[in-house]
Amino acid sequence: MILQKTKKWIGVLSTMGGLAFLAGCSSNTGLGNYNINHALNTMPTDMKQQTEGFHYYFGKNSAPFGAKDLGPIRTSRRTNAFAKEPVKSCNWVFYSALLELKQQAQALGGNGVANIQSNWKNNATSSKETYVCENGLWMSGVALIGDAIKI
């Protein structure tokens, strides 16, 4: 009888310890604003090479004078966030979203994206300084909208 209770308590404590470990590894911060300039300045070299010669303009009414509007585009990207720092995970998915916007704009004949806004859960948020990222235990996500342009 005592042996059965001891095994049961060991099982309960092991489960609780495992959950505590997962909670400690969690980078679950929820919805947050992350610095665009920091993300762009710390972008890995291979990502920078993929964005060279392409133009990104953040915030409402950010299109340069004379740019031709080719139409609205949008993206919603996710990445694995398990046991990762929120800034690294959110920046990584932000890079992915920028590359997706680039591909969509180029498909329309554009060489830039203007009026880029965060659009998490269809809630548009305009900023020239920050983007919105939802960061959880398992996934991080960024959603962006903008206008494809030809400069």
Protein Blocks (a to p, Z undefined) as FASTA:
>chain_A
ZZmmmmmmmmmmmmmmmmmmmmmmpccebjadddfklmmmmgcfklmmmmgoiacdedeh
kacehiacebjcdddddddfehpafklmmmmmmmmmmmmmmmmmmmnopabdehiacfeh
hiacddfkbccddddfkbccdddddddddZZ
